[in-house]
Amino acid sequence: MSTEPLDRGAAPFDTTGITRGADGVARYDHLHPSVVAMVRASVERHPDVEALVEVGGGRVTYAELWDRAARVAGGLVADGVSRGDRVASLLPAGLDWVVGFLGTLLAGAVAVPVNTRFAPPEVSYVLADSEAAAVLRPGAPLPSGHPEALDDLVPGDLAAIFYTSGTTGRPKGARTTHGNFLSNVETAIRVIGIDRADGPTLRNLVSVPLFHVTGCNSQLLVQLGLGGTTVVLPAFDGAAFVRTIVAERTDTLVSVPAIYGLTLAREDVDADLSHVRRLTYGGAPMAPALVRRLTERLPRARLGNGFGLTETSSIATFLPHEWAVDNADAVGFAAPVVDVALTDVDDAGVGELLIRGPNVVDGYWKAAEATAATFVDGWLHSGDLARVDDGMVRIVDRAKDVINRGGENVYSVEVENALAGAPGVADAAVVGVPDDVMGEKVGAVLVGGDIDVGAVLEYLDTQLADFKVPQYVVVSPDPLPRNPGGKLLKRTLRDGTAWGSPVRGR
């Protein structure tokens, strides 16, 4: 397949110091060879700068962070972890998570951040599939030994595996290299418009999970590269969110639209937030009215909408502040080293969005068929349907029936597969139900002779993460609508189902 990248249009990003290789992929010049080298450089430049703050926990400088991470690396090596071995982390967000993550990389091993909301069967699958040689668990001390730090890692070395749910119902591990991480760090600096000279004074509040690429790749690692401070809020709470912004004087916020909407509705939002300079969102569309409210409430902050996937190591496109209000339905322009294209374009100019760049991972772990289907001739097939006008990308639908619940992707087939084993369920379909706050919530239509909805939900609690369990459930006396080929007609279900009241909150 021969694919031509679309014109970049009016993209305002800095494109200096970029070289396009023989493979057609653009790359930043002069990046560090590895995340380890990048962090070491920040430690050498700013040893006494506060590197990490855990809200309600500890604080460490860059020198202290490096020392702790190096001791974890030494402990892993002493425990028999070799270069390239996988080290899974079940730790909650906080200082230990970061120390464990960096210690894994310093040992030359591969970090496997596990979604802490996964149900036990999902966790067991990830640990088995990744063949984890070590597991960092809550309540257990981190490995500790003589300090170690490999200095010969290169961009092509595997650094992490982020598991993302797949349409087959099994999570797939996105193979993220050091080069993928470093490319995304540079992209974030350029598209957000950060002055590198301000690095040691920047304070970024991480209120999203670190096991997701947004929190890890586009917040934590960006700050570590700039020599700034990362403030981690272990568990989101509206009052703690506002309190932390004020107490820690955080100037950079990254979250999903739902959190900003809920925050603005709080009575204590009248707190002084004038020090906030950057406010980035993503993971779900933001209503134009909310964009306007944010610009009014935080007039000195630059807004921006980032779009990406686990497979793009976070940022693929970005909508800068100057376009945010008038183009709230768009996800912006391709990042400086990213190319986008469309395939199978219909008469309305809509096609599947293809993405190419050094941020795109090199495939899925132990999943050759899925890799071959998704990564074709150097292009990532995103599964998102989009329109591109003068370089501006607009996502118009999701080809894979992904339900976007407040920034968390829920794959309908995964939930349907779990429902197949639920008591009394003969057939099931799962779709997104529109919601003013979360964007979408999970809805299920069940068919069966004698269905106890409460028993079905209790069963799902043992099989799925809580955010994947349906909040709307309808028991239908009729068969589910299907086409002659047996495919579920989900649009019919979305448009024609009377959902009633949710069976669960959240």
For each residue, the residues with C-beta under 8 A, 3 or more apart:
1: 376 377 379
2: 377
3: 341 343 354 377 379
4: 341
5: 24 339 340 341 356
6: 339 340 341 342 388 391
7: 390 391
8: 11 333 334 391
9: 333 389 390 391 392
10: 333 390 391 392
11: 8 333 334 336 391
12: 320 322 333
13: 190 191 318 320 333 335 336
14: 190 336
15: 18 336
16:
17: 28 29 30
18: 15 26 27 28 29 336 337
19: 26 27 29
20: 24 25 26 27
21: 24 25 26 27
22:
23: 378
24: 5 20 21 339 356 378
25: 20 21 337 339 356 357 358 378
26: 18 19 20 21 336 337 338 339 357 358
27: 18 19 20 21 183 337 358
28: 17 18 31 182 183 186 336 337 358
29: 17 18 19
30: 17
31: 28 155 179 182 183 186
32: 35 37 38 41 182
33: 37 153 154 155 178
34: 37 38 105 153 154 155 157 159 178 182
35: 32 38 39 105 153 159 178 181 182 221
36: 39 40 105 106 149 150 151 153 178
37: 32 33 34 40 41 151 153
38: 32 34 35 41 42 182 185 221 224 225
39: 35 36 42 43 66 102 224 225
40: 36 37 43 44 66 149 151
41: 32 37 38 44 45
42: 38 39 45 46 51 62 224 225 226 227
43: 39 40 46 47 62 63 65 66
44: 40 41 47
45: 41 42 227
46: 42 43 49 62 199 200 227
47: 43 44 61 62 63
48: 61 62 63
49: 46 61 62 200 227 228 229
50: 53 59 60 61 229
51: 42 60 61 62 64 65 224 229 230
52: 59 60 65 95 98 229 230 231 232
53: 50 59 229 230 231 232 248
54: 57 58 59 94 95 232 234
55: 231 232 233 234 240 244 248
56: 234
57: 54 94 95 234
58: 54 95
59: 50 52 53 54
60: 50 51 52 64 65 68 95
61: 47 48 49 50 51 64 65
62: 42 43 46 47 48 49 51 65 66 227
63: 43 47 48 66 67
64: 51 60 61 67 68
65: 43 51 52 60 61 62 68 69 98 99 102
66: 39 40 43 62 63 69 70 149
67: 63 64 70 71 147
68: 60 64 65 71 72 99 103
69: 65 66 72 73 99 102 103 106
70: 66 67 73 74 103 106 147 148 149
71: 67 68 74 75 103 144 145 146 147
72: 68 69 75 76 99 100 102 103 104 106 107 142 143 144
73: 69 70 76 77 103 104 106 107 145 147 148 149
74: 70 71 77 78 107 143 144 145 146 147 148
75: 71 72 78 79 103 142 143 144 145
76: 72 73 79 81 87 103 104 107 109 134 143 145 148
77: 73 74 80 81 82 107 145 148
78: 74 75 143 145 146
79: 75 76 134 143
80: 77 133
81: 76 77 85 87 107 109 133 134
82: 77 85 108 109 133
83: 107 108 109 150
84: 108 109 110 158
85: 81 82 109 110 133 134
86: 109 110 111 112 130 131 132 133 161
87: 76 81 100 104 107 109 110 111 112 132 133 134 135 136
88: 112 113 114 126 127 130 132 134 135 136
89: 97 100 101 104 111 112 113 114 135 136 211
90: 114 116 123 135 136 137 138
91: 94 96 97 100 116 136 137 138
92: 97 116 138 234 235
93: 97 206 209 210 211 215 232 233 234 235
94: 54 57 91 97 98 232 234
95: 52 54 57 58 60 98 99 232
96: 91 99 100 136 142
97: 89 91 92 93 94 100 101 210 232
98: 52 65 94 95 101 102 210 220 230 232
99: 65 68 69 72 95 96 102 103 142
100: 72 87 89 91 96 97 103 104 136 142
101: 89 97 98 104 105 111 113 210 216
102: 39 65 69 72 98 99 105 106
103: 68 69 70 71 72 73 75 76 99 100 106 107 142 143
104: 72 73 76 87 89 100 101 107 109 110 111
105: 34 35 36 101 102 108 109 111 153 159
106: 36 69 70 72 73 102 103 148 149 150
107: 72 73 74 76 77 81 83 87 103 104 148 150
108: 82 83 84 105 150 153 157
109: 76 81 82 83 84 85 86 87 104 105 133 134
110: 84 85 86 87 104 158 159 160 161
111: 86 87 89 101 104 105 159 160 161
112: 86 87 88 89 126 130 132 160 161 163 173
113: 88 89 101 160 162 210 211 216
114: 88 89 90 118 123 126 127 163 211
115: 118 122 163 209 211 212 465
116: 90 91 92 209 211
117: 465 466 467
118: 114 115 122 123 126 465
119: 122 123 461 462 463 464 465
120: 123 124 462
121: 124 125 462 463
122: 115 118 119 125 126 171 464 465
123: 90 114 118 119 120 126 127
124: 120 121 127 128
125: 121 122 128 129 170 171
126: 88 112 114 118 122 123 129 130 163 171 173
127: 88 114 123 124 130 132 135
128: 124 125 131
129: 125 126 163 171 173 365 366
130: 86 88 112 126 127 161 163 173 365
131: 86 128
132: 86 87 88 112 127 135
133: 80 81 82 85 86 87 109
134: 76 79 81 85 87 88 109 143
135: 87 88 89 90 127 132
136: 87 88 89 90 91 96 100 140 142 143
137: 90 91 140
138: 90 91 92
139:
140: 136 137
141: 144
142: 72 75 96 99 100 103 136
143: 72 74 75 76 78 79 103 134 136
144: 71 72 74 75 141
145: 71 73 74 75 76 77 78 148
146: 71 74 78
147: 67 70 71 73 74
148: 70 73 74 76 77 106 107 145
149: 36 40 66 70 73 106
150: 36 83 106 107 108 153
151: 36 37 40
152:
153: 33 34 35 36 37 105 108 150 157 178
154: 33 34 157 178
155: 31 33 34 177 178 179 182
156: 177 178 179
157: 34 108 153 154 177 178
158: 84 110 161 175 176 177
159: 34 35 105 110 111 176 177 178 180 181
160: 110 111 112 113 176 181
161: 86 110 111 112 130 158 173 174 175 176 365
162: 113 173 174 176 211 212 213 310
163: 112 114 115 126 129 130 171 172 173 174
164: 171 172 173 174 309 310 311 409
165: 169 171 172 409 410 411 414
166: 169 170 171 172 370 411 414
167: 400 401 411 413 414
168: 370 413
169: 165 166 411 413 414 416 417 418
170: 125 166 414
171: 122 125 126 129 163 164 165 166
172: 163 164 165 166 364 365 367 370
173: 112 126 129 130 161 162 163 164 364 365 366 367
174: 161 162 163 164 310 311 361 364 365
175: 158 161 361 362 363 364 365
176: 158 159 160 161 162 180 181 313 361
177: 155 156 157 158 159 180 181 361 362
178: 33 34 35 36 153 154 155 156 157 159 181 182
179: 31 155 156 182 183 358
180: 159 176 177 183 184 313 358 359 360 361 362
181: 35 159 160 176 177 178 184 185 217 221 313
182: 28 31 32 34 35 38 155 178 179 185 186
183: 27 28 31 179 180 186 187 313 337 357 358 359
184: 180 181 187 188 213 217 218 221 313 314 315 359
185: 38 181 182 188 189 217 221 222 225
186: 28 31 182 183 189 190
187: 183 184 190 191 315 318 335 336 337 338 359
188: 184 185 191 192 194 218 222 314 315
189: 185 186 192 194 196 222 225 226
190: 13 14 186 187 193 335 336
191: 13 187 188 304 306 315 318 320 335 336
192: 188 189 278 280 302 304 318
193: 190 278 302 320
194: 188 189 198 199 202 222 226 278
195: 198
196: 189 199 226
197:
198: 194 195 201 202 226 228
199: 46 194 196 202 226 227 228
200: 46 49 226 227 228
201: 198 228
202: 194 198 199 223 226 228 229 251 252
203: 228 229 231 248 249 250 251 252
204: 219 222 223 228 229 230 231 250 251 252 253 254
205: 231 233 241 244 245 248 250 252 253 254
206: 93 210 215 219 220 230 231 232 233 254
207: 233 236 241 244 253 254 255 259
208: 212 214 215 219 236 254 255 256 407
209: 93 115 116 212 215
210: 93 97 98 101 113 206 215 216 220 232
211: 89 93 113 114 115 116 162 215 216
212: 115 162 208 209 215 216 310
213: 162 184 216 217 218 308 310 313 314
214: 208 217 218 219 254 282 283 306 314
215: 93 206 208 209 210 211 212 218 219 220 254
216: 101 113 210 211 212 213 219 220 221
217: 181 184 185 213 214 220 221 222 313 314
218: 184 188 213 214 215 221 222 254 306 314 315
219: 204 206 208 214 215 216 222 223 230 254
220: 98 206 210 215 216 217 223 224 230
221: 35 38 181 184 185 216 217 218 224 225
222: 185 188 189 194 204 217 218 219 225 226
223: 202 204 219 220 226 227 228 229 230
224: 38 39 42 51 220 221 227 230
225: 38 39 42 185 189 221 222
226: 42 189 194 196 198 199 200 202 222 223
227: 42 45 46 49 62 199 200 223 224
228: 49 198 199 200 201 202 203 204 223
229: 49 50 51 52 53 202 203 204 223
230: 51 52 53 98 204 206 219 220 223 224
231: 52 53 55 203 204 205 206 244 248 250
232: 52 53 54 55 93 94 95 97 98 206 210
233: 55 93 205 206 207 236 237 240 241 244
234: 54 55 56 57 92 93 94
235: 92 93 240
236: 207 208 233 240 241 259
237: 233 240 241
238: 241 242 262 263 266
239: 242 243 266 268
240: 55 233 235 236 237 243 244
241: 205 207 233 236 237 238 244 245 259 263
242: 238 239 245 246 263 266 268 269 271 273
243: 239 240 246 247 268 271
244: 55 205 207 231 233 240 241 247 248 250
245: 205 241 242 248 250 253 271 273 276
246: 242 243 249 271 272 273
247: 243 244
248: 53 55 203 205 231 244 245
249: 203 246 275
250: 203 204 205 231 244 245 253 275 276
251: 202 203 204 275 276 277 278
252: 202 203 204 205 276 277 278 279 280
253: 204 205 207 245 250 276 278 279 280
254: 204 205 206 207 208 214 215 218 219 280 281 282 306
255: 207 208 259 260 281 407
256: 208 259 260 281 282 283 284 406 407
257: 260 261 281 283 284 285 286 287 290 407 439
258: 261 262 284 406 407 437 438 439
259: 207 236 241 255 256 262 263 406
260: 255 256 257 263 264 279 281 286 290 294
261: 257 258 264 265 287 290 437
262: 238 258 259 265 266 437
263: 238 241 242 259 260 266 269
264: 260 261 269 290 293 294 297
265: 261 262 269
266: 238 239 242 262 263 269
267: 270
268: 239 242 243 271
269: 242 263 264 265 266 273 297
270: 267
271: 242 243 245 246 268
272: 246 275
273: 242 245 246 269 276 297 298
274: 300
275: 249 250 251 272
276: 245 250 251 252 253 273 279 298 300 301
277: 251 252 300 301 302
278: 192 193 194 251 252 253 301 302 304
279: 252 253 260 276 294 298 301 302 303 304
280: 192 252 253 254 303 304 305 306
281: 254 255 256 257 260 286 303 304 305 306
282: 214 254 256 305 306 307 308 331 407
283: 214 256 257 404 406 407 408
284: 256 257 258 404 406 407 438 439
285: 257 328 329 395 439
286: 257 260 281 290 291 305 328
287: 257 261 290 291 328
288: 291 292 325 328 329
289: 292 293
290: 257 260 261 264 286 287 293 294
291: 286 287 288 294 295 303 324 325 328
292: 288 289 295 296 325
293: 264 289 290 296 297
294: 260 264 279 290 291 297 298 301 303
295: 291 292 298 299 301 303 324 325
296: 292 293 299
297: 264 269 273 293 294
298: 273 276 279 294 295 301
299: 295 296
300: 274 276 277
301: 276 277 278 279 294 295 298
302: 192 193 277 278 279 320 321
303: 279 280 281 291 294 295 321 324
304: 191 192 278 279 280 281 318 319 320 321 324 332
305: 280 281 282 286 318 319 324 328 330 331 332
306: 191 214 218 254 280 281 282 314 315 317 318 319 331 332
307: 282 315 316 317 318 319 331 332 393 395
308: 213 282 312 313 314 315 316 317 359
309: 164 312 316 355 380 382
310: 162 164 174 212 213 313 361
311: 164 174 360 361 374 380 382
312: 308 309 315 316 338 355 357 359 360 361 380
313: 176 180 181 183 184 213 217 308 310 359 360 361
314: 184 188 213 214 217 218 306 308 359
315: 184 187 188 191 218 306 307 308 312 318 335 359
316: 307 308 309 312 334 335 338 340 355 357 359
317: 306 307 308 331 332 333 334 335 338 340 393
318: 13 187 191 192 304 305 306 307 315 331 332 333 335
319: 304 305 306 307 323 324 327 330 331 332 333
320: 12 13 191 193 302 304 323 324 332 333
321: 302 303 304 324
322: 12
323: 319 320 326 327 330 332 392
324: 291 295 303 304 305 319 320 321 327 328
325: 288 291 292 295 328
326: 323
327: 319 323 324 330 332 392
328: 285 286 287 288 291 305 324 325
329: 285 288 394
330: 305 319 323 327 392 393 394
331: 282 305 306 307 317 318 319 393 394 395
332: 304 305 306 307 317 318 319 320 323 327 392 393
333: 8 9 10 11 12 13 317 318 319 320 391 392 393
334: 8 11 316 317 338 339 340 391 393
335: 13 187 190 191 315 316 317 318 338 357 359
336: 11 13 14 15 18 26 28 187 190 191
337: 18 25 26 27 28 183 187 357 358 359
338: 26 187 312 316 317 334 335 355 356 357 359
339: 5 6 24 25 26 334 355 356 357
340: 5 6 316 317 334 353 354 355 356 388 393
341: 3 4 5 6 353 354 356 379
342: 6 345 350 351 352 353 354 386 388
343: 3 351 352 354 381
344: 351 352
345: 342 349 350 351
346: 349 350 351
347:
348: 387
349: 345 346 387 388 389
350: 342 345 346 385 386 387 396 397
351: 342 343 344 345 346 385 386
352: 342 343 344 381 382 383 384 385 386 399
353: 340 341 342 382 384 385 386 393 395
354: 3 340 341 342 343 379 380 381 382
355: 309 312 316 338 339 340 360 379 380 382
356: 5 24 25 338 339 340 341 360 378 379 380
357: 25 26 183 312 316 335 337 338 339 360
358: 25 26 27 28 179 180 183 337
359: 180 183 184 187 308 312 313 314 315 316 335 337 338
360: 180 311 312 313 355 356 357 375 380
361: 174 175 176 177 180 310 311 312 313
362: 175 177 180 375
363: 175 367 371 374 375
364: 172 173 174 175 367 370 371 374
365: 129 130 161 172 173 174 175
366: 129 173
367: 172 173 363 364 370 371
368: 371 372
369: 372 373
370: 166 168 172 364 367 373 374
371: 363 364 367 368 374 375
372: 368 369 375 376
373: 369 370 376 381
374: 311 363 364 370 371 380 381
375: 360 362 363 371 372 378 379 380 381
376: 1 372 373 379 381
377: 1 2 3
378: 23 24 25 356 375
379: 1 3 341 354 355 356 375 376
380: 309 311 312 354 355 356 360 374 375
381: 343 352 354 373 374 375 376
382: 309 311 352 353 354 355
383: 352 398 399 400 402
384: 352 353 395 397 398 399
385: 350 351 352 353 395 396 397 398 399
386: 342 350 351 352 353 393 394 395 396
387: 348 349 350 393 394 396
388: 6 340 342 349 391 392 393 394
389: 9 349 392 394
390: 7 9 10
391: 6 7 8 9 10 11 333 334 388
392: 9 10 323 327 330 332 333 388 389
393: 307 317 330 331 332 333 334 340 353 386 387 388
394: 329 330 331 386 387 388 389
395: 285 307 331 353 384 385 386 398
396: 350 385 386 387
397: 350 384 385
398: 383 384 385 395 401 402 404
399: 352 383 384 385
400: 167 383 411
401: 167 398 411 412 413 431 490
402: 383 398 409 410 411 412
403: 409 410 411 412 430 431 432 440 441 442
404: 283 284 398 407 408 409 410 432 439 440
405: 408 409 410 432 438 439 440 441 442 467
406: 256 258 259 283 284 437 438 439
407: 208 255 256 257 258 282 283 284 404 439
408: 283 404 405 467
409: 164 165 402 403 404 405
410: 165 402 403 404 405 414 415 442 467 468
411: 165 166 167 169 400 401 402 403 414 415
412: 401 402 403 415 416 429 430 431 432 490
413: 167 168 169 401 416 417 430
414: 165 166 167 169 170 410 411 417 418 464 468
415: 410 411 412 418 419 430 442 444 460 464 468 469 470
416: 169 412 413 419 420 428 429 430
417: 169 413 414 420
418: 169 414 415 421 422 460 463 464 468
419: 415 416 422 425 428 430 444 446 456 460
420: 416 417 425 428
421: 418 459 463
422: 418 419 425 428 455 456 459 460
423: 451 452 455 456 459
424: 448 449 450 451 452 455 456
425: 419 420 422 428 446 447 448 451 456
426: 447 448 449
427: 446 447 448 479 480
428: 416 419 420 422 425 444 445 446 447 480
429: 412 416 444 445 480 488 490 493
430: 403 412 413 415 416 419 442 443 444 445 470
431: 401 403 412 443 445 490 493 494 497
432: 403 404 405 412 440 441 442 443 494
433: 440 441 442 443 471 472 499
434: 439 440
435: 438 439 440 441
436:
437: 258 261 262 406
438: 258 284 405 406 435 441
439: 257 258 284 285 404 405 406 407 434 435
440: 403 404 405 432 433 434 435
441: 403 405 432 433 435 438 471 472 502
442: 403 405 410 415 430 432 433 467 468 469 470 471 472
443: 430 431 432 433 470 471 472 473 474 497 499
444: 415 419 428 429 430 470 472 473 474
445: 428 429 430 431 474 475 476 480 493 497
446: 419 425 427 428 451 453 456 473 474 475 476
447: 425 426 427 428 475 476 478 479 480
448: 424 425 426 427 451 475
449: 424 426
450: 424
451: 423 424 425 446 448 456 475
452: 423 424 455 456
453: 446 456 457 473 475 503
454: 457 458
455: 422 423 424 452 458 459
456: 419 422 423 424 425 446 451 452 453 459 460 473
457: 453 454 460 461 469 470 473 503 504
458: 454 455 461 462
459: 421 422 423 455 456 462 463
460: 415 418 419 422 456 457 463 464 468 469 470
461: 119 457 458 464 466 469
462: 119 120 121 458 459
463: 119 121 418 421 459 460
464: 119 122 414 415 418 460 461 468 469
465: 115 117 118 119 122 468 469
466: 117 461 469 506
467: 117 405 408 410 442 506
468: 410 414 415 418 442 460 464 465
469: 415 442 457 460 461 464 465 466 504
470: 415 430 442 443 444 457 460 473 503 504
471: 433 441 442 443 502 503 504 505 506
472: 433 441 442 443 444 499 500 502 503
473: 443 444 446 453 456 457 470 503
474: 443 444 445 446 497 498 499 500
475: 445 446 447 448 451 453
476: 445 446 447 479 480
477:
478: 447
479: 427 447 476 482
480: 427 428 429 445 447 476 488 493
481: 488 489 492 493
482: 479 485 486 487 488 489
483: 486 487 489
484:
485: 482
486: 482 483
487: 482 483
488: 429 480 481 482 493
489: 481 482 483 492 493
490: 401 412 429 431 493 494
491: 494 495
492: 481 489 495 496
493: 429 431 445 480 481 488 489 490 496 497
494: 431 432 490 491 497
495: 491 492
496: 492 493
497: 431 443 445 474 493 494
498: 474
499: 433 443 472 474 502
500: 472 474
501:
502: 441 471 472 499 505
503: 453 457 470 471 472 473
504: 457 469 470 471
505: 471 502
506: 466 467 471
